Amino acid sequence: MGHGDYPVEAIRWTLSTLDRGDHVVMKNVNAPMWAVGWSDHHYKCYITTHGSSDLGEPATKKRQKANGRNHRIQVLLY
């Protein structure tokens, strides 16, 4: 399957309204394809043909404070 139906513009538009660390998940109702977008300094967009929207295990992510110091946060994956 190609990525012609990947909703990158819809994901970018949605991410522009969200806070850093938020995400969006979209499922193609006509094909087994999931599109995922993550809001960070730059938007990250992914496509997969495997997965679900069930709650996942928390993940530890490294972040940087305004003063340049690194710290870690827990991100809930759902």
Secondary structure, DSSP 8 states (H G I E B T S, - for coil): --STT--HHHHHHHHTTS-TT-EEEEEETTTTEEEEEE-SSS-EEEEESS---S----EEEEEE-TTS-EEEEEE---
